[in-house]
Amino acid sequence: MVERAGDVDGALETARAAVTEAERRGSRRLELRARIEEAHMQLFTDRHADAIALVELARAAIPVFAEAGDERGLGRAWRQVSYVSGAMQGRCAEMLTAAEEAVAHYRRAGWSPSGCLAEISAALFYGPTPVPQGIERCEQLLDEVTDRVGRANVLVFGGGLRALAGRFDEAFASLEEAASIYRELEERYALADNSGRILGRIHMLAGEPDAAERVFTECCELFEQVHDDAALSSVASDAGQALYAQGKYAEATRWSRVAEERSPAGDINAQFSWRALSAKLLAQEGRIGDADALASAAVGIAAQTDALTSHGDVLLDHADVLRLAGRPSDAAARIGDALALFIRKESAVSVDRAESLLAEVAVV
C-alpha cells in the first residue's frame, strides 16, 4: 500500500495500467483488484475522492475474491475497509474488525500482515478500547509478528498507549526502537506516518510542545514531498496545535490554513482537526462568534466517531474558546464531557489534564 512506499503518483500510474490490462484480458477478478488499488491511491491525490465508494467497491469484490479463493485479494479488500473506516471516518471499532479479518487472509496467502498489524494497533490507540486492554493486546501482537516492520508498527502504537497511561519512559523507548527499525530498513514514509505522528503526540502528552512541533514539521515536509495531502492535512493540524500551545499563534495560523486547504472532503478526522485548531486561533483574535461556531462544528463532526481521545481533545478545544469568550460555566461543561470520554478510554494522562482544566475554570 502507499503508506509503505510513499510514491503515491507512481503507485497510481501502476494501478491504472493494471486496470487497463485486466480489462484487455477480460478478468473481472483482476480488474476489481486493480480498481481497488486505483481508488485507494486517489484518496491521497484527490481531495474530493469518494472514500465510501472505495469501501463499497471493496465489499462488492469480497465475494468475487472468495469464490476464486483469492486470499491476497481478500486481504487487500478488507484492508481498504479498515483504512477508510478508521483513518478517514474515525470508526475505530470497525477498523479493528476489518483489520483482523485482513490479517487472516494475508497469512493464508503467505504474505506479511505487518501493515494490518499497524491498523489493528492504531485502532486500539485511537478507538474505544481502554488503554490497559490496548497495551495488553499490543503485547500479544508483538508475540505474533513475523518480520521487523510488523514489530515496528506495533511498537509505535503500543508506545502511544503507554503514553496515555503516563508511562512515558516506556513510550519513548518503544518509539525509539520502532524508529531505529524503520531507518535501518529505509522505511522513510513509515518513519513519518507511523512513528512521527505518534512521537509528536507523546511529546504533547508529556507537556513538550516544542519537541512535538519539530517532529510534526518534519513529518509534514515528507508528506509534501510525496504529495500525500491526506496525511499532510492531519499532521498540519497537529503542528498547529503544538505551536498554539507555545503561544506562537501566527505560525499556528499558517499551519491551520495548510490543514484546511489540504483536507480531503471525506476525511472526518481531518475535517474536525482543522476546525478545532482554527476556532481557537479565531478566539485569540477576538472573533468569538466565528470561533464558537467553528468549534461547535468540530465537536459535531468528532462526535460521529468512536475516537475517544480525539473527540475529547476537540471538546477541550471548544472549552478553550468558551473560556476566552468569558463563559466559564459553558467551558466547564465541555471539559466535563471530555473528561467522561477520557475516563471511558482509561487514559490517565488525559484524565489528569481535564481535571486540572476543570479546577482552573472553577476559580475564574
Summary of the structure (lengths in Angstrom):
residues: 364
radius of gyration: 20.4
end to end distance: 50.7
largest distance: 72.5
contacts: 1390
relative contact order: 0.08
helix: 83%
strand: 0%
